[in-house]
Amino acid sequence: MAKDNAYYLDEALYISAQPPTGIELHYIGGGGGPGGGGWGLSDGYPRGTSPTKSDIARVISTRKVFAEEYHVIEKDYLEKYRQETNQLPSTIAALKSQIKAEASQAGAPLTAASAEQVILTTRINQMRDLYLQILPDANSYFGAPAFYKRGDSMMSRFLDPGFFAATTGEELGAEWGAKLHSSWDGAYRLHLEALKIQALADDLESLATQVDQDELSHQPMDLSQAIARRTAQIHAERQIHFNCLPSVIQHELGQTVIDDALSLVQALSAYLATAVALIQGKQSQIPSYPDQNPQINGPLSKPQLEGLLHLVDEQRLRRAGPRWKEYHQALALTESIRFLGVYTSATQNLVQRAVEVESLQGQLAAQEEAARQQAEAERSAAEAEQQWQEAIRQRVRYNHQAQLAGSAPAVIPIGAATFAIAETSYTALSKAITSAISRLVAVSLRSLSVGTLAMAWPSTLGNSERHYLISTPLSSLVPPDGPDIAALAATSTSIDLPYLMAGAESEDTLDLYVVPGGKPVAVRAATFDTERQVYSLAPDNPQRILTWTPASAPGGEQGSSTSLPQLPPGTIVYAGSSLNPVNNEQEGYPALDLLDQERLIITFPMDSGLPPILVVFKSPRYEPGIVMGSGAEIDGIWLGDITRGAGAKIPTQIANALRGREFRDFDEFRTAFWKALSDTPELSSQFNDANKSLIAKGRAPRARDKDHHKGHATFILHHVIPISESGAVYDVDNLRVVTPAAHHAIHYGASE
């Protein structure tokens, strides 16, 4: 609104009980007239109007008395404030130090810079209030500060009708002296306050830059709060800079036309244009001068310039003598231009900051509109979303009977399905595992085969859907004299198992092995889902949801039977599958590095009666592949804000470097990927030294701290189309680089 964006004057140009009459001083010989070296006028009385000798003598006598007393008062106040004026730089420095000290003690949520900005702005406004309280005294005699007034100006004001209320000579002298003392004392106090205010105001711009940068560095930023804070600060600073101008210039600048429809940027720009025009106009008006007044030199304070401007006006009206008139005009214009230059520079900064606020307002509006559309879409598609989520859950869930999981090994297909394996086969497999461990304890071997599973996948099931996991009780992998693995699992986050289960797939055949343990296996706890009446666990990989169906609720009678429980309704049985346990002493030679398989130790609640189990996953990430894809052209910063959302595409340079190369597994590809980045100067130059060192070693660079998720700190290669949904493992066009936090959000959603 116009009221918010317009300036309003709160200083009078000249303060007087009655407006000056404009009475001119008439020349009196001996008072500094032509050739006398004084400030007298160059013209005498008009012909035929000369005063009598008695009149002249009386006026001269009165004038001399008042002029001499006036100069005494002027010198007294010059001496009175000399020390304070000389100490002003140290006073200002101490004031700034005090503000910083107060800011450093401010608590959250304000930063030191933000607190300093608040304190500085408040302190300037407090000093402004004091300035306005002093102003009536400073202007009480001349209608402007008393600086640069000579005896003739003093007498001109003395002769203004109605200026004094006194009715006797004694009262007149007392009132005259009181007004002059008040005016001079107020003028010096204004002078000191104005210089302190201007010195503090000069720090506002740099401080605002620091506060705004600090605000941007703390993400996510509250846009609404940032907009309100910045707008209020811009309004506060624009008024401060306006108040620093002499009142005459304020009046000139206030002539700018401000329409109700103007935005803050437009209003500030309008005032800026007026200031520039005033500068240009004043520059063209600067007169030349033959000599200068040695008592008046720049730079001037605001009240000093107001006093000089008043003197220029007095000389124009012939209420003061003409000496140095052109110099006074030139200096007044030059100083006015200097003040306008300071105002213009400050206003340009405010315009820039107001533009940034408009940008934030646009972002906020876009966010609010996106949120509105999202909410509407979620409401209208709630039922469809629920159905879709349930379908996805069924496609990524491994279902198993809890009682069987705790008593025998098993191979479990994905979804509500099972292989048609006889109970006796699983029992025989358990014995084969026990036998293999005994053999491995006695003889150092790489691995021992314990069984072969023929997986009769239905023809309708695509390759990407033919997933399974291997499950076995943890106790089955420990020799008779081994550690109490169950106790360790209950209290540890990972365990170095002495032996592990592994599997190597060849077409529809799965060879099962027992191998010596080679690295710690993470321990995760399943919890009971009271809604679905199952134990469940969702590992960090979002494509896996594990559930175990108990024979009865936790704490209930589990029974002692080890026979296979009845399958849940709707379970698909893959008929034709067979498990052939192997019980021999021949070393197995699997087709891949078995320790590269992903494993978890699963524990169950104490009241479940279920022992911990080991599960082994099959993942295409550990299968060989050839790189394909063309990548994308990258303009500007590669791993910028986009990594917090859908992810950054793979640059063409890296795609070209890797295309056609075959890798043993995705880990090997990932190492080559980051090394290729290190070998691409136009991309690697965007990273700091620490991250350059990481990518040179084939390791992922670290994301910013705010983009970490739990223990994950480095950027992640994310498959846009999940591998379980036929997403190509080694297609760079199916890859995006995301932050750990974004990766978690993509797979689990905001509610996880």
N, C-alpha and C positions, 0 to 999 in steps of 0.2 A: 504494500500500500504506500501511497505517497507520503503519509505521515512517518512511516518507518524509514523511508529512503531520502527524505528531505532534511536540510539543515534548518535549525531554528536559532535565531539570535537571542542570546541572553546577556549581551553586553550593550549598553547604550554607547552611541558614537561620542556624544558629548553630554555630560550630565550637568544640568543647571535647573535652578528653581524656575527661572524664566529664560526664554530663549535670548541669546545675545542680540542687542539692538543693531549691531553693525556700525556703531559710532566710530568714525575715523579719528585717529590721532592727528592733531594739527601740529605743524612744525613750530618749535620754539627754539630760538637761537641758543646756542650753548648746550644743546641737548644731544649733540651728535649728528647734526644735519649735514648738508653738503660740505664735504671737505673737512668735516670735524672728526672723522674716524669713528663716529658712533653709529647707532642703529636708527637714527632719526629719519624722517621722511625727507625726500628731496624737494618737496613742494611746500611753500608757506601758505599762509591764510589767503583766501581769495581777496582780490582788490576790493577795498572799501569795507572789509570786515575785521580789520586788525584790532586786537584787544588793546586796552589802555595799559599804561605802564604799571599801574597798580595791579591790574589783573595778571599781567605777565609775572610780576614779582611774586604774587601769592601762589600762582601755579608752580613756578620754578621752585619755590621754597618747599611746598608740599611734596612735589615730585622728588626732590632730592632726598628728603627725609625718608619717604617710603622706599625709594630705590636703594638707598644705602642699607636700610633695615632688611630689605628683600635679599640683597647680596649676602648679608651676614647670615640670614637663615639658610640660604642656599649652601654656603660654605660649611655651616655647622652640620648639615645633614650629609654633606660629602665626607666630612671627617668621621661622623658618627658611624657610617656604614662602610668606611674604607677597609677596615680589617675584615669584616664579614664578607665583603666583596672579594678581597684578595684570597680568602680561605675557601671560596666557593668550590673550586675544583676538588679539594680534599673533602669538602662536605658532601658533594655529589658522589664521590667514590665511596665514602662511608655509607651513604644511603643505599647505594647499589649492593654493597656487601651485606648490609643488614637484610635486604630483601632476599638475597641468595641464602643467607643463613636461615631465615624463616622458612624458605621453601625446602631446604634440606631436611627440616624436621617434620615436614608434612607426611602423613601416613597414606596408606592405600585408600582409594584406588588412584590417587594422583601421583604422577611421576614428578621428579624434582623440577623438570622444565615446565610441566603443566602447572604445578603449584606456584612456581615463580611467575608464570604468566598471569595467574589469577591475582597474586599479591601485587605485582607491578601495576596491573590495570586498576586495581582498587586504590592503590597508593596515589596514582596520578589523579584519579577522580576526587580523592580526599583533598589533595593539594589544589585542585581546581575549585572545590568548594571554598577553601580558604582564600583563594585568589578573588573570587567573587565577593567575599565578605570585605576584603580590603579595597576593592575597586571604587566604591562610593567615596571613601576618604581620599584616594589618590586623585580622583577627578573633581573633588569638591570645589577647587578654586577655578581652574582654567577650563573645566569640562573635559580635560584630557590630562594625562600625567604631566607633572611639572617640569620634566626634563626640557632643556633647551629654551627656556623662557627668559627674556630679558626684562628690564624695567618697563619698557614701553608696553609690552604685552600685559605685564602685571597691572599697569595703570589703565590700560584699555578695559580690562575686566573690572577694575576698581570703579570705573566711571559708568559701567552698565547699570541702568536704572533698576532698582529693586533687588540688586544682588546682595546688598546688606540690609539686615533688619534693624540695625542700630539707629537710634534717634539722637544720640549725643556724640560728641567727639571722642570722649573716653570709651564709650561703648563701641564706637566704630573702630578705634585702634585695637581694642581687645578682640573684636570679631574678626577683623582683618588678619591679625596675627594668628589666631586659632585656625582659620581656614588655610593659611599658608603652611603652618606647621603640619596640619593634618594632611595637606596635599603632598608636601615633600616627603614626609614619613611614609605615607601610603605608596608614593611613587617608587621609593627604594625597596620597600617590601614587595611590591609587584615585580620589580626588576629581578630580585633574587628568586622569587617563586617561579617566574616565567622561565628563567634559565634552568632551574632544577626540573621543571616539568618537561621542557624541551629535551634535556639530557636523558631523562627516563623514557620519553616517547621515542627517542632514536633507537632504543633497544627493542622495541616492540616487534619490528619486522623479523629480525634474526631469531628472536625467541619463538615467534609464531611458526617459522619454518621448522625449527627443531621439534616443537610440540606436534605439528602436523605429521612430520616424518615418524616420530615415535608412535603416533596413533596408527599409521599405516603398517608399521612393523608388528603390531600386536593383532594377529589374525585369530579367529574371524573378528572383523571390526563391526561394531554396532553402528550401522549406517545412520539410523535415525538419531542416535545420540551424537554422533560425529557431526552431522549436518546442523543440529541445533547448537552445539557448542561453537562450531566454526562461524556460523551466521551471527551469533550473539557477539563473538569476539570481533568480527569485522565491523559490526555496527559500533561497538565500543571504541575501536581504534579510529574509525573515520571521524567520530565526534571529537576524539582527543586531538587529532591532527587539525581539524577545523578550528578547535579552540585555541590552538597555538598560533593562529594567524592574528595579526592586528585587526581591530574591530572594523576599520575602514575596508580592509580586504575581505573580511567576512561579509560585509554588506554587499560588496561587489559580487562575490561568489554566490551569495544568496539570491541573486537575480536569475539564476538558472531556472528554467521552466521544467518542473518535474511532474509528469503525468501519473495518474493513479495506476495506469496499466504497466508502467515501467518495472522491470525486474531490478534486483539489486545491482546486477552487472550493468544494466543500462543506465540506472541512476548514477552510479559511480562514474561511468564513462561520460555522462553528460556534464557532471561537475569537472571532470578531468579536462574535457574540451573547453569549458569556460576558463579554467585556470590557464591553459595553454594560450587561449586568445588574449587573456589579460596580460600574460608575459609578453606576447608579441606587441600588444598595444603600448605597454609601458616602455618597452625597448625603443620604440619609435619616438617616444616623447622625451627622452633624456636630453636635456639641453647641454650646451657647452658652457663653461664658466671660466672667468678670468683668474679667480683665486678661490681658495677654500677656507672655511672656518676651521681653525686648528683645534677648536674645542669639541667638534662633532665629527667622529670618525666611526666607520663600521668595523666589525659587525655589531649591530645593535640588537638589544633584546626587544621583545614585543612591546612593552610599555615605552621604551625609548623611541622606537619607530613611531608609535602612536603620538608621542610628544613632538617628534620631528614633523610628522604629517600635519599636526595641529599648527605648528609654526609656519609651515608652508602655506596653510590656509589663512593664517593671520596676516602673513605678508601679502597674500593675494588680495585680501580685503582691506589692506592698508591699516590694519590694527597693530602692526609691528613694522619697524623700519626695514628698508629694502636691502641692507647690506648682506652679501653672500646669498642673495635670493636664488640665483641660478644654481649655485652649489647645493643649497638645501634641497631644491627640487630634484637635482640629479641624484643626490644621495638617497633621498626618500624613494625615488623610483627604483634605483639600484637595489636597495634593501628590500623593497616590496617584491622585486623580481626574485631575490634570494629566498624570501619566505615562501613565495609561490613555487619555487623550484623544489624546496623541501616537501611542500604539500603535494606537488605533482608526483614526485618519486614515491612517496608513501601511498598515494592513491593508486598509482599503477600497480603496486604490490597488492593492494586490496582488490583491485579488479581481477588480477590473476587468481587470487585466492577465492574470490566469488565465483569465478569460472570453474574452479575445482569443486566448489560446493554444488554448482549446478550439475557437474558430472556425477557426483555422489548421489544427488537427487534422482538423476536418471537411472543409476544403478539400483537405487532403492525402489523406484517405481517398477523397474523390470523385475526385481525380486518379488515384490508384492503381487504383481500380475502373474508371474510364474507360479507363485504359491497359491494364488486364487485358482488358476487353471488346474494346478496339480490336485488341489483339494476337490475341485469339481469332478475331475477325472476319477479320483479315487472313490468318491461317493457313488458315481454312476456305474463304476466297474467293480464294485466291491465283491459282488457274488462271483463274477467271472474270474477275478483275481484269486479268490479263495479256491475255486476249482482248479485253476492253473497251478497254484502252489501245491495243492494236493497231488496233482498229476506229476509234478516235478519231484515231489517227495517220494512217490512210489518208484520213480525211475532211478533215484540215487540211494535208495535204502537197501541195506543188507539186513534181512530178517533171519533170526535164528532162535531156536528154542534154548532158553537159558539153562535148563537142566542138562541137555546134551552138551552145550558149550563147556560146562564145568566138568564133564566126565570123560569126553573123548574128542579126538581131533575131527575136523570136518572141513569141507570145501563148500563155500556158500555162494551161490550166484546172486547177482544183483536183483532187487525187486522182490515181490511176493512170489518167490519161486524156490525150487529145491532140485538138486540132482537126485535121481532115483538110485540111491546107494543103500544097500542093505546094512542093517545094524551090525551084522557079523563082519562086514568089510571094515567098518570104522574101528571095531574092536581089534581086528587083526592089524590095522594101521597103527593103533596105539602100541601094540606089542612090538611092531617093527621099529617104531621110534625108540622104544626102551632098549631094544637090542642094538640099534645103531649107536646110541649114546654109550652103551657099554663098550662097543667096539672102538669108538673114537677116544674113550678114556684110555684104552689099552694101547692104541696105535695112533700116531699122529697122521691124520689124513685130512685132505681138503674138504671132503664131504662124503656122505653115504646116502645112496638112494634108498627110500623107504616105501615108495609106491608110485603107481602110475594111474592117473584118472583120465578116463575117456569121457569128455564132456559133450553130451548130445545136445548141442544148442539147437533150438528150432530155426528153421530156414528163414523165418520172418524176423529174426533178431539180427540186426546189423552188427558189423564188427565192433563198432564203438559202444554197443550195448552189451557185449559179451564180457562183462567184468565179473570178477569173483574176488573173494578173499579166503585165505587159509586161516583156520582157527584151531588152537590146541590149548589144553590146560597148561598153565605155566609149570606146574609140577612135573609134567611129562618130559621137560627139557633139562631136568636137574638129576645128576647121578644120585644114587642112594645116600652117599656121604656128603652131598653138596650142601650149600647154604640154605637157610630157610627163606626161599624166594618170596613166599607169600607175605612174610613179615616185612621183608625189604620193600615189597611193592606197596604196602600200606603206608609207608613212611617216606618214600623216595619219589623224586620227580623223574628219575631215570635209573636204569639198572644195567650193569654189564652182565648179560646172561652168558653162562658158560657155553650154551648151545642154542642154535636158532633153527626155526623151520624156514624153508625157502622153496620156491617153485620156479620151474622153467617151462615155458609154454612153446609147443610146436604144433601149429595148426589147432586142432581140437583136442590135443593131448597135453596133459599137465603132469610133468614129472616132479615128484616131491622129494625133498632132500633134508637131511639134518647136517648143519654146518657148524663149525666152532664159532662162538661169538667173536665179533670183531670191533664193535663200537656200542656205546650206550644206547639203550632203547627207551624212548620216552614212556612215562607212565601217565595214563589218563583215567579219571574216575567216571564211570557211568552213574547216572542218577535215575530214580524211578519217576516215570511220567504218570502221574495219577489219572490224567485224562484218558490216555491210551492204554494204561495198565501194562506198560512195558518199561524195561530199562533202556535208556537211550544215551547216545553220545554223538556229538557232531564234531569231528576233528577239524583242525585248522583248514584242511582242504575242504571247501564247501561242497564238493561233489560226492561226499560220503556222509551218510547218516546211518549209524549202526543202532539196531534195536535187538533186544533179547526178550522173548516172551516167557514169563515165569509160569510154572504150573499153578501157583497160587500167589496171592499178594504177599509182599514182604512181611516176615514175621509169622506167616501161616505155616501149616504143615506141608513140607515139601515132599514127604514120602521118601522111601529108600530105593525105589525101583530105578534101575539104570536103563530101562528100555526106552526106545524113542517115543516121545509123547505124540499125541494126535496132532496132525498138522492143522493150522488155523484155516478156517473156511476161505476159499478163494485162492489158496496156494497152488501155483502151477508146478507140476512135477515134470522135469525133463527126462522122460522115459528114454531108455537106451543108454544111459550113462552107466559107467562101471568103474569100480575102484579095485585095483589089483595090488595089494600090499606086497612089498619085497622084503624078504628077511634073509639077507646074505651078507657076506663080508667083502663085497666088491666096492671099490671106490667109485663114486658117481662123478660124471663130467658134464655138468650143466652147460648150456649154450651161452650163458651170460654170467656176469659177476653177481652172485647171489646177494652179496652184502649191499648192493645198490638198491635193493628192494625196500619199500617203506614199511615200517613195522610200528606197532603200538602195543604196550601192555595195558590191558583194561582191568580195572578193579571194580568191584561191586560193593554196595553198602553192606555193613556188617550183618544186618538182619536179613539179608537175602539168602545166606547160606551158600553163596556161590564163590568158588575160588577165583583168583585172578587168571586171566587167559592172555595168550599172545595171538595177535592177528597180523597177517602179512598181506599186503595189498599188491595187486597187479596194476601197473601204471604204464601207459604208452610213453611217458616221459623217459623211461629207461630203455626204450627201444631205439635202434639206429634209424637215421633218416637223412634225406638230402634236402638242403636248403633251397627254397624257391621263393618267388615273390619279387616285386620291383621296388618296393618302398615308396616314399613320398618326398617331394621337394620341401625343404624346411627353410622358412624365412624368419630370421631373428633368433630369439632364445628358444632352444629346443625343449629342454626339460623345465618349462615354466609352469604357469598356473594350470595348464591343461592336464598336467599329471595328477592333479587333485580330483579330476573328474573321469572322463572317458579314457584319458591316457594320451600320450604323445605317440604319433606314428613313427615307424622306423625310417630314418633318413635313407635316401637313395644311395649315398656313398657307402653306407654299411651293407645295404642289400647287395650292391654290386660286388663288394669284397667277399661276401659269404655265399652268394648264389652258386649252386652246383656242387658245393662241398658236402661231403658226407661226414656225419658225426656219430660216434658210438652211442651217445645218449644226449639228453637235453642239457645236462650239466656241462658236458664238453662243449656243446654249442654255445652255452651262456658265457663260458670263459672266452671263447673266440670272439663272441659278440662284443664284449667290453674291450678286448684288446684291439679290435677293429676300430672302435670309437677312439681309443688312445692314439691310433695311427692316422686319425683324420683331424688335422690341425684346426680347420674351421669350426669343428665341433668341440674338440677337447679343450680349446682355448676358453670355452665358456665355463670351465670348472676351476675351482680353487686348487691349490697345490696338493692338499691332502687327497682330494678326489682324483686328481691326475695320477697320483701314486697308486691308488686303488685300481683304476681302470687299466693302468699299464701292466698290472699283475693279473688282469682278467677278472677282477672282482667288481661288483656293482658299487657305484658311488653312493655316498650317504645322502639321504634327503635331509631337509631342514628338521630341526627338533620337533616342531609343531606338527610335522607330517608323519612322525613315527607312530607305530601302533604296537603297544606293549613292548615286546623285545625286538621287534622288527624295525631296523633303522635305515636300510638301503632300498634303492629303487628296485622295482620288481618287473619282470617280463610277464605280462598278462595276456592270455589267449582270449580274444574277443568272442569267438565261437568256442565254447568249452570243448575240451578233448573228448569228453564223454558224449558229445553231440556231433561227432565227426569233424570237429575242429582240427585243422592241420597243425601238427606239432611244430614243424619246421618251416611253415609259411610265414615270412616276415610280414606279409600283409594281414595276417591274423594275429599279429602281436602289437601290443601297446606297452609303453613304459608308464607305470603308475607309482605313486607313493604307497608306502605300507598302509597308511590310513585309508586311502582311496581303494586299495585292493580289498581291504576288509569290508568296506562299504559296498563294493560291487557285488560281492558274494553273499554277504549276510544281510545287507540292507541297514537302514538307519536304526532299526529297533534292536539289532543284535548287539 
